[in-house]
Amino acid sequence: MPDWLPPILGTLDIAAFAALIIGVMWNARETRRSTYINLETEALNIFRFEAEHRAVLARIFNEPEDRPVDLDDEETVVANNYFLQILNLFEIAVRLRSRGNLDPMIFGTWVSWFLEVSEMGWFRRNWPDYRLHYSPDMRGIFDTYFRTVPDLSIPFEERRKHFFEAAAKQMRCRTVRKWLDNA
């Protein structure tokens, strides 16, 4: 073997290794981007469901806390399906975030959506029935919040603070912990 060949082969090995690392990093970035797009697309499907069932859901969204709406069996299925679809997406967001596959800023926007849902009387009343279908991380967020804020009698700003604290602590996420500082 000529004396000049080993240095060239070594350089080629380093270049191949660098190309492999760059490829892995590019693939991970593309996977995160694709996952985010899929998550947002599924959120759009929930918005479509909401629009299609607006008559039922508007009653739930606007119900007074002290006077829950009375839904018939079909309307109850619509309401439960709506919240279960949202919870399934939240579950995915929580799992992706806990694995480092969802940007903390994106997760913060989802935490805001979690809070909106937790403010609805139907959801609060039905959470005990829903909760066992979800991961400990997800249960931890809502359970902690509902323990801290058992009803909606305290001002919204304070409830919001408690919710973000519960989510930040459960997910060990500094971005969510500081989210309201940047609001």
Secondary structure, DSSP 8 states (H G I E B T S, - for coil): --TTHHHHHHHHHHHHHHHHHHHHHHHHHHHHHHHHHHHHHHHHHHHHHHHHTHHHHHHHHT--TTS-----HHHHHHHHHHHHHHHHHHHHHHHHHHTT-S-HHHHHHHHHHHHHHHTSHHHHHHHHHHGGGS-HHHHHHHHHHHHH-SSS-S-HHHHHHHHHHHHHHHHT-HHHHTGGGG-
